[in-house]
Structures are given as C-alpha cells and as structure tokens.
Amino acid sequence: MTIRSYAGIGKPGFLLVHSELPVLTLLKPKSSSLSTLKVPGNHQRRRGLCTRFQYSVADRKSESSSGDSSRLKPGTVRLGRKQGGSSSLYSRPSLSDMKNDRIANRARVYEFLRGIGIVPDELDGLELPVTAEVMRERVDFLHKLGLTIEDINNYPLVLGCSVKKNMIPVLDYLGKLGVRKSTVTDFLRRYPQVLHASVVVDLAPVVKYLQGMDIKSNDIPRVLERYPEVMGFKLEGTMSTSVAYLVGIGVARREIGGVLTRYPEVLGMRVGRVIKPFVEYLESLGIPRLAVARLIEKRPHILGFGLEERVKRNVESLLEFKVREPLLPSVVAQYPEIIGLELKPKLCNQQSLFNSIIGIDPEDFGRVVEKMPQVVSLSNTPVIKHVDFLKSCGFSLEQVRKMVVGCPQVLALNLDIMKLNFDYFQMEMKRPLEDLVIFPAFFTYGLESTIKPRHRMVAKKGLKCSLAWLLNCSDEKFNERMSYDTIDMEEMEAEPSFDMNALTGPRQDESASDYDEDSDDDYA
C-alpha cells in the first residue's frame, strides 16, 4: 500500500497544502517493512480534511486568476489593488478621484465664505484649507483682530494665511517691537500683506535698516504704526534712493532719523517723480536749496504735497490777495503748509473777517499774510478774543488795526501772557500806549527772560530808548549797546521780520534770530 505524505502548517489562515510531494523523502525509515506499517484509525478523517483544504485553495485561485491557477496573465490585478468591487487596506485613490475631492472641498469652502458675505472670486488658484471648519477658524481669528467682512473683501488673499504658521508669528514679532494692540487693526487694514511675510526674511531686515537710519528703537513702533507699508519695501529700492537724495540736497545725516520718525512716508516716495520736482519748484520760488533742506528737517510732511496742481494754484492765490511777489519765498518758508491747503477759500474768509472787525483793506491784509502766513488757519474765535483784549487795554479801533498790520502775531499769542506783559508795561515801565502801537511785537517777548532784565539795565543807566531798540536784538547785541554812552538812532528797528538767513546759516543749539519766541506757551 502506497502512503502519500501531506505537509502543512497548522494555522488555518496560512495553511498550505502540497499534494505531490515525494513519498516520505524527508523521513528516515525505521527498521520495519512497509507491509507491517500501520495506519492510524483517524486516517480517513484527516484525508477528508486535507481534501477540503484542497478545494478551498482551488476556489480562491479560480477567483483571482480567471481560469489559470498556475500563472498570472497580462493585465491581472496584483494583491493590494482594487478588484471586482472589493477593497484592500492598501488601496489608493486615483488622480481623478483626488482632483474631484479637491474640487468638492473648495466648493464647500466657497459656499461657507459666500454664506458670511465674503466674495471668494480672487481666491481661485490660492491654496486654501481643506475644510470649511479650518476656514472658519481663520475668519474668526481675523474678526478677533478687529477686521470686518468688508476689510477681508478688500484683501481676500489674507484668507490664504495660516493662523499658526503666518498670522501669530507676525503679530508676536510686531508686539515685541512695541506696536500697540490698539493700533493693530488699523495696521492690518492698511497693510494686510504683512500677514504673508516671513519674520526672518522680510520683516527683520527692514527694522534693522530703519535702526541703521538712526531711528531710535523706541521710535520704531511709531514709524510702523504711522506707515505700515514700509514693511513691504525692498532695502535696495526706493528707501535707499530717497534718503540719499535728501542727504545730497543738504539734509543733515544726523537729522535723517528725525525726518523718518516724523514722516516715514518719505521712504515710499520716488525721487524722480515726487521729491526732486517739489524741491526744484520751491527753489524756483526763490527759496535757496539749503533752506529747503532745513524746512524738510523741521517739517518733513511738506514732501507729501508733491508738485500737484494745487501747489501752483495756491501760489497764484497768494499773489491774487496782494502778497508781493518778492516776499513769496518768505511766506512759504515761514509756513510751508500754506501751499498744501485749499487756500483760496481760507484767504477769502479771513480777509472778510479782518475787514469786518477791524476794517483791514485788501492791501493791509496782504501785509498781514506776508508777516504771519499762519493767519490763514486761525479760527474766528481767537481772533475776536484778541481784538477785544486790545480794546480793553484802551487802544482805539484804528490803533488795533495798526498793531495787527504791524505784528499779526498779537492775534495768536497766549492771552494770559499778554496780560502779564501789559501789566508790567503799565505799572513798571510806565510808557504811553502809543509805544505799543509803534512796536506791538512787545507782547511776543518773554517777560522774565527778556523784558524785565533789559528794562532794569536801561533804567539803571538812565537811558531813554524805544521798545524796538530795547528788545529787537539778540542778547549779545544788547550787551554791546549797553556799552554805548548814547543811543545810535540808526540801530533802531521798527519791527521784527523773517530772515531767510536763519534757515541757511550755521546750525546753533539756540536760535540767534532777532525775533524769537521764548516758549511754545506764548501762543494759544
């Protein structure tokens, strides 16, 4: 009797059955004949079990191989791929399925955005969150920063910024620089592109450049709050050329930091289109280039006027209102803002006001503007109050008119200081009112710093002099006069006037101008 051997592994999920192995080839026979070999009683049961496993394996082969159990035909799907509607743990979606999923996800995100009032048309092609929930998180975060739906619609690309990867690092950096939370909303409204920026690559180099322009560290937040767009400038572009040009026309390098702090918008101005034409126009009016540089140091915002049609129109208006052409440079240098205003309506209103309260005619109004161009910006109330004060001191309306034409500044001084000066004039100096009519600039000098000490020195020497001779000179010049035995009448000056040389002369810590206010408190 021939006995076939069946080798297998006893775990059901991995049982392999081989039906054609050699007979007992792997076994060493013992010393007994084949005729005496006994077959266990359960042999038939095991044989039936093996037969059933054969059928099971055969069935599986027939399902997977389409009729050929020994070889795979070309095009046969291997293990791990979808086949016949069944799925595998390792199956992957096709490119077509992935594309359809992306389209469906974007449609859901767009539907969410439209539902809250955001127009997503500009977001095509921009990488967006996979789910509407993540997009909701971004919108909610922007709302917490103070941005409205309208703000987002003005720059919808901000929705492409990740809260954790983009927004929070940028906001943390701005906070460390000192940008106030109360200004963040306005900052982002004006320059939302900052949320796309890299702190290391984009923002930090700009801050370092500003510090290199002598802007103090504690002024950096002020610069950024005033002009957030600077965070998007390239260092080798407009910023460098505008600063170089200002230095080239005479703006002191040590003043550049102050200029940029007060008016950082200059960093975004193109030299050829904005700064240079404006500087050259002021020169054409008769203002020396160095004086223009000094004006920029003190009032850098005038660069924002540019060479617009309004500037030229304002100059024409000054001439129309009887400002003498040779004095145009002086008018603009005293009050550069005058060429940036809507000037003609202001001139009309002020001329009408002055005529109604003190009877100033057009010629005299032109003299007033020449001496104090700021008069165009005075409101009615302080003008009327100062006129009433002068009347209460005993001056006639005609005398008040002469005083205003001679020194318009009396309409803008601090009334309390004017009262103190007038009381000293009456009680201590005991001069006639006509002296003040001749020299109304008396009210512009500091009582303690100038009027009292000089009056005491003159009284001690027993000199009789005009108020102009007493006050309208520098301390150095006055001390020189005190060495005279007699008063030189040729040195007497009727009234102070603006001197263009004060702008072009050497820099000094203290002004050496003959006409100098003692403090800002002198003015209302």
SVG drawing of the C-alpha trace seen along z (x, -y; Angstrom):
<svg xmlns="http://www.w3.org/2000/svg" viewBox="-25 -160 56 167">
<polyline fill="none" stroke="black" stroke-width="0.4" points="0.0,0.0 1.4,-3.4 1.1,-6.2 1.4,-9.8 2.6,-12.4 0.8,-15.8 2.9,-18.6 1.1,-21.7 1.2,-24.4 -1.5,-24.1 -2.8,-27.7 -6.0,-28.0 -5.3,-31.4 -1.9,-30.3 -2.4,-26.6 -0.6,-25.5 -1.2,-22.1 1.1,-20.3 -0.4,-17.2 2.5,-15.9 5.4,-15.7 7.7,-12.6 6.7,-9.8 8.5,-10.1 11.5,-11.7 12.3,-13.8 11.8,-11.0 14.3,-8.4 12.6,-5.0 12.9,-2.8 13.8,0.9 10.4,2.2 8.9,3.2 6.2,1.4 3.9,4.4 3.8,4.1 3.3,0.3 0.0,-0.6 -2.2,-3.4 -3.9,-5.2 -7.6,-4.9 -8.3,-8.5 -6.5,-8.5 -9.7,-8.8 -10.8,-11.8 -7.5,-13.6 -7.6,-12.8 -11.0,-14.3 -9.9,-17.4 -7.0,-17.8 -9.2,-17.3 -11.5,-20.1 -8.5,-22.4 -7.5,-21.5 -10.9,-22.5 -10.8,-25.8 -7.4,-26.8 -8.5,-25.9 -11.6,-28.1 -9.5,-31.0 -7.2,-30.5 -10.0,-30.4 -11.5,-33.7 -8.2,-35.6 -6.7,-34.2 -9.7,-34.0 -9.2,-30.3 -5.4,-29.9 -4.2,-28.8 -0.5,-28.4 0.2,-31.9 -0.9,-35.5 -2.0,-36.7 -1.0,-40.2 -3.3,-42.8 -4.1,-40.7 -4.5,-42.9 -2.0,-42.1 -2.5,-42.0 -3.2,-45.4 -5.2,-46.8 -9.0,-47.2 -10.5,-44.3 -14.0,-43.3 -15.6,-45.8 -13.7,-44.6 -11.4,-46.9 -7.9,-46.5 -6.3,-48.0 -3.5,-49.4 -5.6,-50.8 -5.1,-54.4 -7.5,-56.8 -6.8,-57.6 -5.6,-61.1 -9.1,-61.7 -10.6,-60.9 -8.2,-63.2 -9.0,-66.0 -12.7,-65.6 -12.2,-65.6 -10.3,-68.9 -13.0,-70.5 -15.7,-69.3 -13.8,-70.6 -13.1,-74.0 -16.8,-74.3 -17.7,-73.7 -15.2,-76.4 -16.6,-78.8 -20.1,-78.1 -19.2,-78.9 -17.5,-82.2 -20.4,-83.3 -22.7,-82.5 -21.0,-85.0 -20.7,-87.7 -17.1,-87.1 -16.7,-87.1 -14.1,-84.3 -13.6,-85.1 -10.0,-86.2 -9.1,-83.0 -9.0,-80.8 -5.6,-79.3 -4.8,-80.1 -4.1,-77.2 -6.9,-77.1 -7.9,-74.9 -9.3,-71.5 -12.4,-72.0 -14.7,-74.8 -14.1,-74.4 -10.4,-75.5 -11.5,-78.4 -14.0,-79.4 -11.1,-79.4 -9.2,-81.9 -12.1,-84.2 -12.9,-84.1 -9.2,-85.0 -9.3,-87.9 -12.5,-89.1 -10.8,-89.0 -8.1,-91.3 -10.8,-93.8 -11.1,-93.1 -14.6,-93.2 -16.1,-91.3 -15.6,-94.4 -11.9,-94.5 -11.5,-90.9 -13.2,-91.6 -10.8,-94.5 -8.0,-92.0 -9.4,-88.4 -5.9,-86.9 -5.5,-87.2 -7.6,-84.1 -4.6,-82.2 -2.6,-82.8 -2.4,-80.1 -3.3,-81.2 -0.4,-79.3 2.2,-79.5 1.7,-83.0 -0.6,-85.3 0.6,-84.5 4.4,-84.7 4.0,-88.1 1.7,-89.5 4.1,-88.3 7.0,-90.0 5.2,-93.3 4.2,-93.1 7.8,-92.5 8.8,-95.6 6.3,-97.6 3.5,-98.1 0.4,-98.8 -2.5,-96.4 -4.8,-99.3 -3.2,-100.1 -3.0,-96.5 -6.5,-96.7 -5.6,-99.9 -2.2,-98.4 -3.7,-95.4 -6.3,-97.4 -3.6,-99.5 -1.2,-96.7 -2.7,-93.2 0.0,-91.8 2.2,-91.8 0.5,-88.5 2.1,-86.8 5.6,-87.9 8.4,-85.9 9.6,-87.4 13.2,-86.5 13.4,-87.1 11.1,-90.0 10.4,-92.0 13.5,-91.8 15.8,-93.3 13.5,-96.3 13.6,-97.0 17.3,-96.7 17.6,-99.1 15.4,-101.7 17.6,-101.4 20.6,-102.0 19.0,-105.3 19.4,-106.5 15.8,-105.9 15.7,-105.1 14.5,-101.7 11.6,-103.2 10.6,-105.2 10.4,-102.1 6.8,-101.2 5.8,-104.8 7.2,-104.6 5.5,-101.3 2.1,-102.4 2.2,-105.5 3.4,-103.9 2.9,-100.1 3.5,-99.9 7.2,-100.3 7.4,-96.6 7.0,-95.6 9.7,-97.8 12.9,-96.4 16.0,-97.8 17.8,-98.4 14.9,-100.2 13.0,-103.4 14.1,-103.7 17.8,-104.0 17.4,-106.4 15.1,-108.8 17.4,-109.0 20.4,-109.5 18.8,-112.4 17.8,-114.2 21.3,-114.0 22.5,-115.2 20.5,-118.4 21.7,-119.3 19.5,-117.5 21.9,-116.7 22.6,-113.0 22.1,-113.2 18.6,-114.6 17.5,-111.8 16.3,-109.7 14.1,-112.6 12.8,-113.1 11.8,-109.5 10.3,-109.3 8.1,-112.3 7.2,-111.4 8.2,-107.9 6.1,-108.2 9.2,-109.7 10.6,-106.2 8.0,-105.3 8.4,-108.4 10.2,-108.2 12.9,-110.8 12.4,-111.5 8.6,-111.7 7.9,-113.3 10.8,-114.6 13.1,-116.2 10.4,-118.1 9.0,-119.5 12.4,-120.7 13.1,-122.3 9.8,-124.1 10.5,-125.6 13.9,-126.7 12.1,-128.4 10.1,-130.5 13.3,-131.9 14.0,-129.6 17.6,-128.5 18.2,-124.7 19.8,-124.7 16.8,-126.5 14.6,-123.8 16.7,-121.2 16.2,-122.9 12.4,-123.1 12.3,-119.4 14.2,-118.7 11.7,-120.7 8.5,-119.9 9.2,-116.7 5.4,-116.3 5.6,-119.1 7.1,-116.5 3.7,-114.9 2.3,-117.9 4.2,-116.9 4.2,-119.1 0.4,-118.9 -1.7,-121.5 -3.0,-122.7 0.5,-123.8 0.8,-126.1 -2.7,-127.3 -2.1,-128.3 0.9,-130.4 -1.3,-132.2 -3.9,-132.8 -1.3,-134.5 -0.4,-136.9 -4.1,-137.5 -4.5,-138.5 -1.9,-141.2 1.1,-139.3 4.1,-140.8 6.0,-138.5 9.5,-139.2 8.1,-138.1 6.6,-134.8 9.8,-132.9 9.5,-134.4 5.8,-133.5 6.4,-129.8 9.5,-129.5 7.6,-130.7 4.6,-128.5 5.3,-125.8 1.9,-124.2 0.3,-127.2 0.9,-125.7 -0.7,-122.4 -4.1,-123.9 -7.2,-124.6 -6.0,-128.1 -8.3,-130.4 -11.5,-129.8 -9.4,-130.4 -8.0,-133.6 -11.5,-134.8 -12.9,-134.0 -10.0,-135.6 -10.0,-138.8 -13.7,-139.2 -13.3,-138.6 -10.5,-141.1 -12.3,-143.7 -15.5,-143.3 -13.9,-143.5 -11.0,-146.0 -11.5,-147.4 -8.5,-145.9 -8.4,-146.6 -7.0,-144.1 -3.6,-145.8 -3.2,-145.6 -4.5,-142.0 -1.6,-141.2 0.8,-142.7 -0.7,-140.6 -0.2,-137.4 3.4,-138.4 4.3,-138.8 2.3,-135.8 1.0,-133.5 -0.3,-131.2 -3.2,-133.7 -5.0,-131.8 -5.5,-129.0 -6.7,-131.0 -10.3,-130.4 -12.7,-133.3 -13.0,-132.9 -9.3,-133.6 -9.1,-136.5 -12.1,-138.2 -10.9,-137.5 -7.5,-139.1 -9.1,-142.1 -11.4,-142.5 -8.4,-142.3 -6.5,-145.0 -9.6,-147.2 -10.0,-146.6 -6.4,-147.8 -7.5,-151.2 -6.5,-151.0 -8.8,-152.5 -10.0,-150.5 -7.6,-152.4 -4.7,-151.6 -5.7,-147.9 -5.7,-147.9 -2.2,-149.3 -1.0,-146.8 -2.4,-143.9 -0.9,-145.0 2.4,-145.7 2.6,-142.5 -0.2,-139.9 1.3,-137.6 -0.7,-139.5 -3.7,-137.6 -2.2,-134.2 -0.4,-134.7 -1.4,-133.3 -3.8,-135.9 -2.6,-135.3 1.0,-136.1 -0.1,-139.1 -1.9,-140.4 1.2,-139.9 3.3,-141.8 0.8,-144.7 0.5,-145.0 4.3,-145.3 4.4,-147.8 1.9,-150.0 2.9,-149.5 6.7,-149.4 7.8,-150.8 5.1,-153.5 5.2,-154.1 2.4,-155.6 0.2,-153.2 1.5,-154.7 4.8,-152.9 2.9,-149.6 1.1,-150.8 4.5,-151.5 6.1,-148.3 3.3,-145.7 5.9,-142.9 6.5,-143.8 3.9,-141.1 5.9,-138.4 8.9,-138.6 9.3,-136.7 8.6,-138.9 11.1,-137.2 13.7,-136.2 13.9,-139.4 11.7,-142.4 12.4,-142.7 16.2,-142.3 16.7,-144.6 14.4,-147.3 16.2,-147.3 19.6,-147.7 18.4,-150.6 16.7,-152.2 19.8,-151.9 21.8,-153.7 19.1,-156.3 18.8,-155.7 15.7,-156.6 15.0,-154.3 12.3,-152.9 10.8,-149.4 12.3,-148.3 15.8,-149.4 15.3,-147.7 14.0,-144.3 14.6,-143.7 18.1,-142.4 20.0,-139.4 21.4,-139.3 24.9,-139.8 23.9,-142.8 22.0,-144.3 25.0,-143.9 27.1,-145.7 24.5,-148.5 24.8,-148.8 28.4,-149.9 27.3,-153.0 27.2,-156.4 24.5,-157.5 21.8,-155.6 22.6,-155.3 19.3,-156.0 20.4,-154.1 20.2,-150.9 16.6,-151.3 14.4,-148.8 10.7,-149.4 9.6,-145.8 10.9,-142.3 10.8,-140.5 11.5,-137.0 15.1,-136.4 15.8,-133.7 19.4,-133.5 18.0,-132.0 17.4,-128.8 20.6,-128.8 23.0,-129.9 25.1,-127.7 23.3,-125.4 23.1,-126.5 21.6,-124.9 19.8,-128.2 18.4,-130.5 20.3,-133.7 17.4,-135.2 16.4,-138.8 12.8,-137.6 12.5,-134.6 9.7,-133.2 10.7,-132.2 8.5,-129.2 5.6,-127.4 3.4,-128.5 3.5,-132.1 1.0,-131.0 -2.6,-130.0"/>
</svg>
